Amino acid sequence: MADGYNQQEVSNYLKKREIKPNSLSTIEKELKKLKKRFGAHTIIHLFMILVKEGHLKV
């Protein structure tokens, strides 16, 4: 998603490479867990938190 892919595209990417779990539902659940863990309200908020804490580099 950091490269601009939406959740469905990430799911398709994982499926093409036979990486499991790869369902859209799983991706949505993982994002929800990450938002909760980092106290983010939106995906953009999560992204900013991860960048500020050094988990992602831009």
Secondary structure as GFF3:
##gff-version 3
##sequence-region A 1 58
A	DSSP	alpha_helix	7	16	.	.	.	ID=ss1
A	DSSP	alpha_helix	24	38	.	.	.	ID=ss2
A	DSSP	alpha_helix	43	52	.	.	.	ID=ss3
###
